[in-house]
Amino acid sequence: MSSVLMLCTPVRGHVSPLLAVASALVAAGDRVRFMTGARYRDEVIATGAEYLPLPAEADYDDRDVDAAFPGRVGLSGPKGIRYDMIEIFLRPVPAQLAAVRAALAAEPTDAVLAEPMFAGAALLSELPRSDRPLLVALGIIPLGLQHPDVAPFGLGITPMPGPIGRLRNAVLTATAEKGVFGPVQKYADGLAQQELGRPLSRFFLNWPAGADLVIQFTVPEFEYDRPGLTDAVKFVGPVTRALPSRTPLPEWWDELHSGVPVVHVTQGTVANSGWNLVEPTIRALADERVLVVVSTGGRPVETLPEDLPSNVRTASFLPYDRLLPLTDVYVTNGGYGGVHFALEHGVPIVVAGRTEDKTEVSARISWTGVGIDLRTDDPKPGQVNKAVRRVLAEPSFRTRSAQIGEAIRRSPGASAVHDLVVEALAAPSVRTR
């Protein structure tokens, strides 16, 4: 049995996959403590883990980020990125570290498991192994490790092979780190100076490169090639799978077997405060011979636009284990979890997402050939119509998605985390470092 401390920013899209990891670790007999925001306390306890609260200075209600951080309202582009990085992710670092230090002092801990946006882990990665437990980065967003063959994370730029591509990537990396993220890196270095007595040794978003182990929750087939990638990176497949669901079937369910192509559109459970993807998809396909199935991700279906076309069917939640095998096209804003659900079932994808990590998810959808990236957050109905028609007409998208789906079904997912941590703890390089 290992004693594990899990660290997570108080954001639904980050907490949910880590809850699955916590459940798997508890099932394996590990002692698990889980530090995150107060509103997730009961969900953490339900996994069998012990809940540890983030300090008030590091906690906020992610259901209304603009209310929690009013200074971000009206900001966009580089200014918006810099504000979010500093105010949402970096400013809480001193409070995060104080809480982590208290947790580590309270009892012996074998490993600290942190998701990439828990910025306090960037400072932990700077400590020598003798001064901290095993540090594990949990890859719940696309892999962001820097590499000469990959453009800097966050730009959504797919790889370009050869020397020209490497030159392009070097220029982009320098521009991003010194330009867009220059003030953010300076702020992060100031925090490191304050807490550790020295600036960071690497770009703050690249902190997993300093972790002892990186567990990436995807399959290599859905990630960019990085020749010479360290053995510390382990691909285990998506953290959750489309398990048998108890979600009740809507009254229109039998219509999915009519032989008409099914297009499922959703904005997930987080980025669904407006219908900037659902509404254009509904309008785009109103006159097409398809059945448009809308999941509102928990929002009342009454919030959808009025006068829905006759080929639209709606529900608050739907059982993905039963829906996706009947789906011909999955239209999404690019949530990492939802995309993997679709891939697991070999469903081709149309994606429109440019916020958070969705830019990188969207780029991988295009690069792997499993779907079409509309490269916008606010697609026009004509764009959606053209993309859906193309995906339905060209079998290559479904073929490629099915190939990745096969790899996903072979992968262990969250159940692999326990053994990987035990293996890393037993490795001589870790014991003696």
C-alpha positions as CSV (number, residue, x, y, z in Angstrom):
1,M,0.0,0.0,0.0
2,S,1.2,3.5,-0.9
3,S,0.3,6.8,0.7
4,V,-0.7,9.2,-2.0
5,L,-1.5,13.0,-2.0
6,M,-3.5,14.2,-5.0
7,L,-3.5,17.9,-6.0
8,C,-6.1,19.4,-8.2
9,T,-7.3,22.9,-9.2
10,P,-11.0,23.5,-8.3
11,V,-12.3,23.1,-11.8
12,R,-14.8,20.5,-12.9
13,G,-13.0,19.4,-16.0
14,H,-9.9,18.7,-13.9
15,V,-11.5,17.2,-10.8
16,S,-13.7,14.7,-12.6
17,P,-10.9,12.6,-14.2
18,L,-8.9,12.7,-11.0
19,L,-11.9,11.3,-9.1
20,A,-11.7,8.3,-11.3
21,V,-7.9,8.0,-10.5
22,A,-8.6,8.3,-6.8
23,S,-11.3,5.6,-7.0
24,A,-8.8,3.3,-8.7
25,L,-6.1,3.9,-6.2
26,V,-8.4,3.3,-3.3
27,A,-9.6,0.1,-4.9
28,A,-5.9,-1.0,-5.1
29,G,-5.6,-0.5,-1.4
30,D,-3.7,2.8,-1.4
31,R,-4.1,5.5,1.3
32,V,-5.3,8.5,-0.7
33,R,-5.7,12.1,0.3
34,F,-7.2,14.5,-2.3
35,M,-6.8,18.3,-2.1
36,T,-9.1,20.4,-4.1
37,G,-11.9,23.0,-3.8
38,A,-14.7,22.9,-1.2
39,R,-17.5,22.3,-3.6
40,Y,-16.0,18.9,-4.5
41,R,-15.7,17.6,-1.0
42,D,-18.6,15.1,-1.1
43,E,-17.5,13.7,-4.5
44,V,-13.9,13.2,-3.1
45,I,-15.2,11.4,0.0
46,A,-17.4,9.2,-2.2
47,T,-14.3,7.7,-3.9
48,G,-13.0,6.5,-0.5
49,A,-10.3,9.2,-0.4
50,E,-9.8,11.6,2.4
51,Y,-10.7,15.2,1.4
52,L,-8.2,18.0,2.1
53,P,-9.4,21.5,1.5
54,L,-7.5,24.1,-0.5
55,P,-7.0,27.3,1.5
56,A,-9.6,30.0,0.7
57,E,-6.9,32.0,-1.2
58,A,-6.6,29.1,-3.6
59,D,-10.2,28.2,-3.9
60,Y,-13.0,29.6,-6.1
61,D,-16.3,28.6,-7.6
62,D,-15.6,27.5,-11.2
63,R,-19.3,27.6,-12.1
64,D,-18.8,31.4,-12.6
65,V,-15.2,32.2,-13.2
66,D,-16.0,35.7,-14.3
67,A,-17.6,36.5,-10.9
68,A,-14.7,34.9,-9.1
69,F,-12.2,36.9,-11.2
70,P,-14.0,40.0,-12.5
71,G,-10.7,41.5,-13.9
72,R,-10.8,39.0,-16.8
73,V,-14.2,40.3,-18.1
74,G,-13.6,41.9,-21.5
75,L,-10.1,40.6,-22.0
76,S,-9.2,38.4,-24.9
77,G,-6.2,37.3,-26.9
78,P,-2.7,37.6,-25.2
79,K,-4.1,39.9,-22.4
80,G,-6.7,37.4,-21.5
81,I,-4.3,34.5,-21.5
82,R,-1.8,36.4,-19.3
83,Y,-4.5,37.4,-16.9
84,D,-5.9,33.9,-16.5
85,M,-2.5,32.4,-16.1
86,I,-1.4,34.8,-13.4
87,E,-4.6,35.4,-11.5
88,I,-6.3,31.9,-11.7
89,F,-3.3,29.6,-11.7
90,L,-0.2,31.3,-10.4
91,R,-1.4,33.7,-7.7
92,P,-2.8,30.8,-5.6
93,V,0.7,29.1,-5.5
94,P,1.9,30.3,-2.1
95,A,-1.4,29.2,-0.5
96,Q,-1.2,25.9,-2.4
97,L,2.3,25.2,-1.3
98,A,1.5,26.0,2.4
99,A,-1.3,23.5,2.3
100,V,0.8,20.9,0.6
101,R,3.6,21.3,3.1
102,A,1.2,21.0,5.9
103,A,-0.2,17.8,4.4
104,L,3.2,16.3,3.9
105,A,4.2,17.2,7.4
106,A,1.1,15.6,8.8
107,E,2.0,12.0,7.8
108,P,4.5,10.1,5.7
109,T,3.7,10.4,1.9
110,D,5.1,8.2,-0.8
111,A,3.9,10.1,-3.9
112,V,2.3,13.4,-4.8
113,L,0.1,13.2,-7.9
114,A,-0.8,16.6,-9.5
115,E,-2.6,17.6,-12.7
116,P,-0.8,20.0,-15.0
117,M,-2.6,23.2,-14.0
118,F,-2.0,22.8,-10.3
119,A,0.9,25.4,-10.5
120,G,2.2,24.7,-7.1
121,A,3.6,21.5,-8.5
122,A,5.9,23.5,-10.8
123,L,7.8,24.6,-7.6
124,L,7.7,21.1,-6.2
125,S,9.4,19.8,-9.4
126,E,12.3,22.1,-8.7
127,L,13.1,20.4,-5.4
128,P,15.7,17.5,-5.3
129,R,14.2,14.1,-4.9
130,S,15.6,13.8,-1.4
131,D,13.5,16.8,-0.3
132,R,10.1,15.6,-1.5
133,P,8.0,12.5,-2.3
134,L,7.8,11.0,-5.7
135,L,6.2,13.6,-8.0
136,V,3.8,12.3,-10.7
137,A,2.2,14.5,-13.3
138,L,-1.3,13.3,-14.3
139,G,-1.9,14.1,-18.0
140,I,-5.6,14.9,-18.1
141,I,-5.0,17.4,-20.9
142,P,-2.9,16.9,-24.1
143,L,0.7,16.2,-23.5
144,G,2.5,19.6,-23.2
145,L,6.1,18.5,-22.9
146,Q,8.4,20.6,-25.0
147,H,10.2,18.9,-27.9
148,P,12.0,20.2,-31.0
149,D,9.5,18.5,-33.3
150,V,6.4,20.0,-31.6
151,A,5.2,23.6,-31.5
152,P,4.7,25.2,-28.1
153,F,1.6,24.1,-26.2
154,G,-1.5,26.2,-26.4
155,L,-1.1,27.4,-30.0
156,G,-3.0,24.5,-31.6
157,I,-0.3,24.2,-34.3
158,T,0.3,20.7,-35.7
159,P,3.8,19.2,-36.3
160,M,5.8,20.0,-39.4
161,P,8.4,17.4,-40.2
162,G,12.1,18.1,-40.9
163,P,14.6,20.9,-40.2
164,I,12.2,23.6,-41.4
165,G,9.6,22.4,-38.8
166,R,12.1,22.4,-36.0
167,L,13.2,25.9,-36.9
168,R,9.6,27.0,-37.0
169,N,9.0,25.4,-33.6
170,A,12.1,27.0,-32.1
171,V,11.0,30.5,-33.3
172,L,7.4,29.9,-32.0
173,T,8.7,28.7,-28.6
174,A,10.9,31.7,-28.2
175,T,8.1,34.0,-29.3
176,A,5.6,32.5,-26.9
177,E,7.9,32.3,-23.9
178,K,9.5,35.7,-24.3
179,G,6.4,37.4,-25.8
180,V,2.9,36.2,-24.9
181,F,4.1,34.4,-21.7
182,G,7.0,36.7,-20.8
183,P,5.2,38.5,-18.0
184,V,3.7,35.2,-16.8
185,Q,7.1,33.5,-16.6
186,K,8.5,36.6,-14.8
187,Y,5.7,36.3,-12.2
188,A,6.3,32.5,-11.9
189,D,10.0,33.1,-11.4
190,G,9.2,35.6,-8.7
191,L,7.1,33.1,-6.8
192,A,9.9,30.5,-7.1
193,Q,12.4,33.1,-5.8
194,Q,10.1,33.8,-2.9
195,E,9.4,30.2,-2.0
196,L,12.7,28.4,-3.1
197,G,15.2,31.2,-3.2
198,R,15.8,30.9,-6.9
199,P,13.9,31.3,-10.2
200,L,12.4,28.3,-12.1
201,S,14.9,26.3,-14.1
202,R,12.4,25.8,-17.0
203,F,9.3,27.3,-18.6
204,F,6.5,27.1,-16.0
205,L,4.1,25.2,-18.2
206,N,6.7,22.6,-18.9
207,W,7.0,21.6,-15.2
208,P,6.0,18.0,-15.9
209,A,9.5,17.6,-17.5
210,G,10.8,17.8,-13.9
211,A,8.4,15.2,-12.6
212,D,9.6,11.7,-11.8
213,L,6.7,10.1,-13.7
214,V,4.2,11.5,-16.3
215,I,1.1,9.4,-16.7
216,Q,-0.7,10.5,-19.8
217,F,-4.4,9.6,-20.2
218,T,-4.5,8.9,-23.9
219,V,-3.0,6.4,-26.3
220,P,0.2,7.2,-28.4
221,E,-2.0,7.1,-31.5
222,F,-3.7,10.3,-30.4
223,E,-0.6,12.2,-29.5
224,Y,2.2,13.9,-31.5
225,D,5.3,11.9,-32.2
226,R,8.2,13.0,-30.0
227,P,11.3,10.9,-30.9
228,G,13.5,10.1,-27.9
229,L,10.7,10.8,-25.4
230,T,11.8,9.9,-21.9
231,D,10.7,6.6,-20.4
232,A,9.2,8.5,-17.6
233,V,6.2,9.2,-19.8
234,K,3.6,6.4,-19.7
235,F,0.5,6.3,-22.0
236,V,-2.3,4.5,-20.3
237,G,-5.4,5.4,-22.3
238,P,-8.3,7.7,-21.2
239,V,-9.0,7.9,-17.5
240,T,-12.7,7.0,-17.9
241,R,-14.5,4.7,-20.2
242,A,-18.1,4.5,-21.4
243,L,-19.3,2.2,-18.6
244,P,-22.8,0.8,-18.4
245,S,-25.1,3.7,-17.5
246,R,-28.3,4.0,-15.5
247,T,-29.3,7.2,-17.2
248,P,-32.9,6.6,-18.2
249,L,-33.7,6.5,-21.9
250,P,-35.7,9.3,-23.4
251,E,-39.1,8.5,-25.0
252,W,-37.7,9.1,-28.5
253,W,-34.8,6.5,-28.1
254,D,-36.2,4.0,-30.6
255,E,-35.9,6.6,-33.4
256,L,-32.1,6.1,-33.3
257,H,-32.6,2.7,-34.9
258,S,-34.5,4.2,-37.9
259,G,-31.5,4.0,-40.3
260,V,-31.2,7.8,-40.5
261,P,-27.7,9.1,-39.7
262,V,-27.3,10.3,-36.1
263,V,-25.4,13.4,-35.3
264,H,-24.8,14.0,-31.6
265,V,-23.9,17.5,-30.5
266,T,-22.8,18.6,-27.0
267,Q,-20.8,21.3,-25.2
268,G,-20.1,19.0,-22.3
269,T,-20.9,19.8,-18.6
270,V,-18.7,22.9,-18.2
271,A,-18.5,25.2,-21.2
272,N,-22.3,25.2,-21.8
273,S,-23.4,28.5,-20.4
274,G,-24.4,29.5,-24.0
275,W,-25.3,27.5,-27.0
276,N,-22.6,28.8,-29.4
277,L,-22.0,25.3,-30.8
278,V,-25.3,23.6,-30.2
279,E,-27.5,26.2,-31.8
280,P,-25.5,26.6,-35.1
281,T,-25.4,22.8,-35.4
282,I,-29.2,22.6,-35.0
283,R,-29.7,25.3,-37.6
284,A,-27.0,23.8,-39.9
285,L,-28.7,20.4,-40.1
286,A,-32.4,21.5,-40.0
287,D,-33.0,20.5,-43.6
288,E,-30.6,17.5,-43.7
289,R,-31.7,13.8,-43.6
290,V,-30.2,13.3,-40.1
291,L,-31.3,13.0,-36.6
292,V,-29.7,15.7,-34.4
293,V,-29.4,14.5,-30.8
294,V,-28.6,17.2,-28.3
295,S,-27.3,16.6,-24.8
296,T,-27.3,19.8,-22.6
297,G,-24.8,18.4,-20.1
298,G,-27.1,19.0,-17.2
299,R,-28.6,22.3,-18.1
300,P,-32.4,22.3,-18.5
301,V,-33.5,21.5,-22.0
302,E,-35.8,24.5,-21.8
303,T,-32.8,26.8,-22.1
304,L,-32.3,25.6,-25.7
305,P,-33.5,27.8,-28.5
306,E,-37.2,27.8,-29.1
307,D,-38.9,26.3,-32.2
308,L,-36.5,23.5,-32.7
309,P,-36.5,21.8,-36.1
310,S,-38.4,18.5,-36.4
311,N,-35.3,16.4,-36.7
312,V,-33.9,17.5,-33.3
313,R,-34.1,15.3,-30.1
314,T,-33.0,16.6,-26.7
315,A,-32.1,15.4,-23.3
316,S,-30.2,16.7,-20.3
317,F,-28.0,13.6,-20.1
318,L,-27.7,10.5,-22.3
319,P,-26.1,7.1,-21.7
320,Y,-23.0,7.3,-23.8
321,D,-22.4,3.5,-23.6
322,R,-25.6,3.1,-25.6
323,L,-25.7,6.4,-27.6
324,L,-22.2,6.4,-29.2
325,P,-22.4,3.0,-30.9
326,L,-25.4,4.5,-32.7
327,T,-23.8,7.8,-33.5
328,D,-22.4,8.7,-37.0
329,V,-20.9,12.1,-36.2
330,Y,-19.9,13.6,-32.8
331,V,-20.0,17.4,-32.8
332,T,-18.1,18.8,-29.8
333,N,-16.3,21.8,-28.4
334,G,-13.3,19.6,-27.7
335,G,-13.4,18.4,-24.1
336,Y,-10.6,15.8,-23.7
337,G,-12.8,13.3,-21.9
338,G,-15.7,13.5,-24.4
339,V,-13.5,13.2,-27.4
340,H,-12.0,10.0,-26.0
341,F,-15.5,8.6,-25.4
342,A,-16.2,9.2,-29.1
343,L,-12.9,7.7,-30.2
344,E,-13.4,4.6,-28.0
345,H,-16.5,3.9,-30.1
346,G,-14.8,4.8,-33.4
347,V,-17.1,7.8,-34.0
348,P,-15.7,10.6,-36.3
349,I,-15.6,14.1,-34.9
350,V,-16.4,17.7,-35.9
351,V,-14.8,20.0,-33.3
352,A,-15.1,23.8,-32.6
353,G,-13.1,24.7,-29.5
354,R,-10.4,27.3,-28.9
355,T,-10.5,27.8,-25.1
356,E,-8.4,26.2,-22.3
357,D,-6.8,23.0,-23.7
358,K,-9.4,22.6,-26.4
359,T,-7.2,24.3,-29.0
360,E,-4.7,21.4,-28.6
361,V,-7.4,18.7,-28.5
362,S,-8.9,20.2,-31.7
363,A,-5.5,20.2,-33.4
364,R,-4.9,16.5,-32.6
365,I,-8.3,15.7,-34.0
366,S,-7.3,17.2,-37.3
367,W,-3.7,15.8,-37.2
368,T,-4.8,12.2,-36.6
369,G,-7.5,12.3,-39.3
370,V,-10.4,11.4,-37.0
371,G,-12.3,14.5,-37.8
372,I,-12.5,18.1,-38.8
373,D,-11.3,21.1,-36.8
374,L,-13.4,24.2,-37.5
375,R,-10.8,26.4,-35.8
376,T,-13.3,28.6,-34.0
377,D,-15.4,28.8,-30.9
378,D,-18.4,30.3,-32.7
379,P,-18.9,28.4,-35.9
380,K,-21.5,29.5,-38.5
381,P,-24.2,27.0,-39.6
382,G,-22.6,26.8,-43.0
383,Q,-19.3,25.6,-41.6
384,V,-20.9,23.0,-39.5
385,N,-23.1,21.8,-42.4
386,K,-20.1,21.4,-44.7
387,A,-18.0,19.6,-42.1
388,V,-20.8,17.1,-41.1
389,R,-21.6,16.3,-44.7
390,R,-18.0,15.7,-45.5
391,V,-17.5,13.4,-42.4
392,L,-20.6,11.4,-43.4
393,A,-19.4,11.1,-47.0
394,E,-15.8,10.2,-46.5
395,P,-15.2,6.9,-44.7
396,S,-11.5,7.7,-43.8
397,F,-12.6,9.7,-40.7
398,R,-14.5,6.8,-39.3
399,T,-11.8,4.3,-40.2
400,R,-9.1,6.3,-38.4
401,S,-11.3,6.9,-35.4
402,A,-12.0,3.1,-35.2
403,Q,-8.2,2.4,-35.3
404,I,-7.6,4.7,-32.3
405,G,-10.7,3.3,-30.6
406,E,-9.1,-0.2,-30.8
407,A,-6.0,1.1,-29.1
408,I,-8.1,2.8,-26.4
409,R,-10.0,-0.4,-25.7
410,R,-6.7,-2.3,-25.2
411,S,-5.4,0.3,-22.8
412,P,-5.7,0.0,-19.0
413,G,-6.7,3.6,-18.1
414,A,-6.8,4.7,-14.4
415,S,-6.3,1.2,-13.2
416,A,-2.7,1.4,-14.3
417,V,-1.8,4.3,-12.0
418,H,-1.2,2.2,-8.9
419,D,1.3,-0.2,-10.5
420,L,3.1,2.6,-12.2
421,V,3.6,4.5,-9.0
422,V,4.7,1.4,-7.2
423,E,7.2,0.6,-10.0
424,A,8.5,4.2,-9.9
425,L,8.9,4.1,-6.1
426,A,11.0,0.9,-6.4
427,A,13.2,2.2,-9.2
428,P,16.8,2.6,-8.0
429,S,17.1,6.0,-9.7
430,V,14.2,7.2,-7.7
431,R,15.3,5.6,-4.4
432,T,18.7,7.1,-4.6
433,R,18.0,10.4,-6.2
